[in-house]
Amino acid sequence: MNHTTPYFFANNNSFETPEPQEPTLHFAYLSRSQLCLLPKKLQRLLVDNQYGVLDKHQVTTYRYNPACQFWAKTKTWQKVTYNQFKQAEQGLAIYPKKIDNTPKYAGSTANNAITGNASLAQVTNSSHPASNVATPASNLSQAQTDFLQQRAEMLRHQYAQNQAQSPTEQSYSPTVNIYKPEINSTMLLKATHQVRQNFIYHVLQASENVEQLAQLYTGYKNANLIYDYNLGCSERNPAPTGTNLLVPSGWKLNIEGGSTNSRSVHIQWQGPTSGETTIQLEKKRPDELSFWQHYIVVEPGEYTVAVNASGAVDTSAFTIEEPTFAYEIELLDELGEPQANMGYNIRLRNGHVITGQLDQNGYANVSGPDFENAKVSFFELADHDWSVGNIT
């Protein structure tokens, strides 16, 4: 998209020597992917519409203009001189989109004497420029006074256009979106980038032991499920009464999303567990995205989540399921005859061991959420006395 900035001059016959006309200024298009590669300081100048990228054909024309900035990238982006810019492989020339083009004269002109360093128009850059145009000096001619009035009117018009085009905070409505979990998705209670083991602290009482705590929080009477997360404590060195133990207790799910033009987001969730929380966000530009996330403790069931950011609302609904792993065990001899009533052990990933006995047909069916990658062995058989057969 090209932007042009015309320069206005009065066409009055009382000035025999016209002011030199500068070329029309063209700004080059810069894609968003190119913009994201620039340093933050340079991005802000371009995004805030203070500067534009000079067309490559106009860089030479404006190289001596002090308002023009040259940037080049070696290891990092830096502001450089024109000669350094010209030699760099990656470079960018930027020029202000809003410039005070008030013509100034020093000394005297050929036909109309202007003493001292008199300015034809003095405009203060404020919120109401029209009220800051200086009254013409008494020694100016009528033609010069008319020029000043025309120039002031042009500046007022240009300022009004710039204000109408400049984005303000009021022009951006707050937005909020939930990225994860996706709506109508199903989440399994197993360790992933989004689901994690939840932990709580428990002070060991005199009437308790670690095996009881493991049974209470995990469902398995296995002290190693507690000791694995508490250094310095083990079966050989039991935790004394009063120890603050870190205990695994269920699962937690990550909810994440993004928001613009808001300083906080309020999250509410309902299901087998429910709650709410408010997250404070960093102050950013109204069009700049802020990311947020929060972990909630979950159990199997249906959940709904609602997020509010300064009046903007987004919702999501999803399902939490506990994975179930099922195994069929059948023990046969070399002739294919079933080995009835044989005892077996199943060692789970968490170290817990489950014991059982095959039926009259040498068969058993076991299942559970923690049976992933379980290992099977038999009481009366050594490891080298049996092997895994065909798995169907």
N, C-alpha and C positions, 0 to 999 in steps of 0.2 A: 504494500500500500504506500503510495507516494503522498507526501505532505508538502505543500508549497507555502512559503511565507513571503507575501508581496510586501514591498516597501512603498510607502505613500509619499508623494511629493506634490506640492501645490503647483498648478499650472498658471502662473501669473506673469504677465508681460513686463511687470516692473523689475523682474530679475533677468538681466540680460545673459548672465552666465548660469545655466541650469546646474543643479547639483548632480554629480555623476550617478548614473543608474547602476546599481549592483545587479548581477545576474539573479534570475529566479532560483530559489533554493529548493533542491529536491532531496528527499530523504529516502534511503534504500529500505527495502523490506528485510526484516530479520525474523526468521522462523523461531518458534518456541524452543525447539531442540537446540538451535544455535544460542539462544538467549540463556538457556540453563547451563551452558558451558562457561559463561562469563562469571567473574567474581561478583559477590553480592553487592558491593558498592556500585559497580557499573550497571548491574541489573536494575538497581533501584532508580538510577538516573533515567534509564530508558523506560521502565515500567511506569514511573510517575509522570511520564510525558514531559520531563524537563529538557531532555536531549533527544536528538534523533541521529541515526547513523547516516553519515554523508555518502551520497552516491560516489562511486569510485572515480567518475569523470570530473567531480567537483572538488576532490581533495586538494589538488594543486592550486585551485583558485583561492581556497581559504587557508592555505598553509601558513600565511603570515598573520592571520587573524588571531588575536590573543584569546578569543572566546572558544576557539577550536581546540579540542583535546585529542591527542593521539595515544592509542593504547597498543601494546604489542605483547606477545606471549613468547617467552623463552622457556624457563622452568615454571614461572607463574606469570599472571597478567600484571603489567605495570604501565603507569603513565610514562610516555617517552617523548623525545623530540621528534620532529618530522623526519630527520635523517635516519634515526633509529627505526622509526615506523616504516620507512621506505625499504629498509634492508631486512626487516623481519619477515618470516614466512607466514605468520599469522598476525594480522593487525586490524585495527578498527579505528576509524576517525569519527568523532561525534561532535555535534554542534548544537547550541541551545535552540530550542523551538520558540522561546519567548525572549526577545532581546529588546533593550531600550535603544531605539533607532533615532533618538532626538538629535537633529542636526545642530552642531555647535560651530560658531565662528569666532576667530581670534583676530584682533587687529582691525583692518578696514577692507571694504570691497571696492570695486571699481566705481560704482555709481552711487551707492548709499553707504555713508560712513557709519560704522558700528564700533564704538570705542570700547576698549577693555576686552575681557573674555566674556562677552554677552551670549547667553543661550537663547535661541529662538523659542524654546519651550522648556519649561522645567516641570517635570511630572514626578511626584513622589509615589513610590510603589507601595500602595496601601490597599485596604479593602474597598475604598471608595476613591478611585483615581480622579474622577471628574471634579471633585471638590478641591483637588490639590494642584490645579493648573494655575501657574503664576499669571498675574495681571501683566500685560505688556508694558515695557518701559515707555516713559513719556517721549523719549527721543526716537522711537520707531515711527516709520511712515505708516500711512493707512494701509498700504499694500502688505507691509510686514505684519501689521496687526490682524488683517484678514487671514493671512497665512497661518498665524498662530491659532486663530479660532478654528480654522479648518483642521489643522493638525490635532488640536485638542479633541475635536469631535471624532476624528479617525481613531485616536487612542482609546476613547471611551468605547467606541464600537468594537475595536479589537479586543479590549479587556472583557467586554460582555460575552463575546464569542468564546474566548478562552475559558471563562468561568463556566459557561454552559457545557463545554466539552470536557472539563476536568472532573474526574470522578471524585465523589466525596463519600464519607462513611454512610450518609443517609441513603445513598443510591444502591447500597449493597444490603440485601436482606440476609439474615442469618440462615445458614443451612446446616444440616446434620445428616449423616448416613452411617448405617451399620454395615461394616464390611464382612465381619465374621461373628457368629456362624451365619451362613447364608439361610435365607428363609426356606422353610420346609426341608431342611437338611437333617440328617441323622448322625449323631456323634456317638462313638463307642468309648466306653470307659477303659481305655488302655493308653499307655504313655505315647503321646505324639507331640508335635510342635504346638498344638492347641490345647491338649488335655495333659494335666500334670497331677502327680500325686500330691494330695493335701496333707499338711502336717499341723499338729497342735502340740502344746507343751502340757505335761501332766506331772504333778508333784507326787512322787511315790509315797504312799502312806504305809504305816506300820502293819496294817491289816492286809496289804496287797503284796503281790510279787509280780515279776516281769511277765511270767507266763499268763497270769490272769489279765494283765493289761493287753497283751497280744490277742488273747481270746476276745476281749471286750471291743477292741478297735478294729481288728482285722478279721475276726472269725476263726483264727487258727491259734491253738495253744502252742506257740513256737517263740521262745524268748529271743531267738536270733532276728526276728522281725523287728524287735525293738533295739537290740544291741547293734545292729548294722548301722544305725543312724546316731549312735551315741558313743563317741570315742572314749576310751578309758574304762568302759564297762563291758563285761563279757560273762559267760557262764563261770569261768574261773575267778573272775573279779566282779561279783554281783554288785548291782547298784544299791547303795545303802538307803535307808529311809530318809525322806526329805530331798532326794535327788530330783532335779527338774529335768525330766526325760522328754526328748523329741519323739513324738509318736506318730506314725502314719495313720491318717484318718480319712479315708475316702478319696475323692477326686475333686479337682477344680478346673473350670473351663474359662478360657480366655475370650472375652468379648472386646472387639476393637472396631474403630471407625474413624471418621474425620468430621471436622466442623469448620465453618468460616464465620467471621464477624461475631464471635461470641467468646466470653471470657471463662465460661464454665459449661459443663454438660452434666445433666442429672440422669442417672440410670436406675431403672426399676425393673426387677425380674420377679416372675411368679411361676410356680410349679411345685414339685415335691420340696424344694427349698425356695425361699423368697427373701427379698430385701431390697434396699436402695442405697445409693451413694452418690456424692457429687464430686466431680473431678475439676480442679482449677486448671485453666489453660494459660499458656504464655500469651502476652500481648503481641499481636501481629497486625499487619495491614488487613483491612476488611475483606480483601480478595485473596488473602493468603491462607492456605489450608493448615489446620492444626490436627495432628493425629492424637488419639487417646486410646487407652485400653484398660481393662479391669478384669481380674480373675474372680469368679464366683464359685462357691462350693455347690456341687450338683450331685443328684442321685438319679437313678433311672426314672424316666417319665417325660411328660410333655411340658415345655417351657414357652413362655412369651416374655419378650424384652421390649421396653419402650425407653427411648432416649430423647431428652428435651434439651435444646440449646437456644436460649433466648426466644422461645416461642416456636421454633422449628422442631418438628417431631418426626422420628422414624421408628418403626417397629419391626420385629422379627419373631418368628415362631419356629421352633425346632424340637427334635426328639432326642433324648438321651437314653441309650441302651447299654446294658451290660453284656459284653460278648460271652458266649457260651461255647466251650470246646468239648466235643463228645468223642469218646474212644470206645472201640470194641476190642476186647482181648479174647483170643481163642488160642489155646495151647494144644498142639497135636504132636504125636511122636513121629518117628521116621516112617511108619506105615500109615500115617494119617489118622490114627486113632486118638480121640480126645482124652486129655489127662484131667480127670475129674477131681474136684475138691483141692486143687493145688492153690497154696497161699501166694499172694503177690504183694509187692510194694509199688507205690507210685510216688515218685519224688517230684514235687512241683518246683517251679522256678524260684519261689521265695524260700525254698529249703524245707518246706513242710512235707511230711511223709504221710501218705494215706495207705492203709493196709486193707486187704480184702481177701476173699476166697472165690475161686472159680466154681461154677455149678457142676451138676452131674455130666454136662456136655463139654466141660472144660471151657466155659464161656462166661464173660462178664461185660457189662456195659457201664461205663463211668463217664461223667460229664461235670462241668463246672466252669466258672469264669476264670479260674487260675490254672487251668490245665494246659495252657499253651506251652509247647516244648517240654512236656512232662516225660520222665524217664521211668520205665517199667523194669522190675526185676522179680525173681521168684525165690521163695524161701529155700526150697530144696534143690535148686539148680544153681551151679556156678555160672558166671558170665560166659565161659567158653563152652558150656553144655547146651546152649540154645542160641538161636539167631532169629532175626526178623524174617518172616516169610512174605508171601505176596500180600500187598496192601491193596484193598479195593475201595 
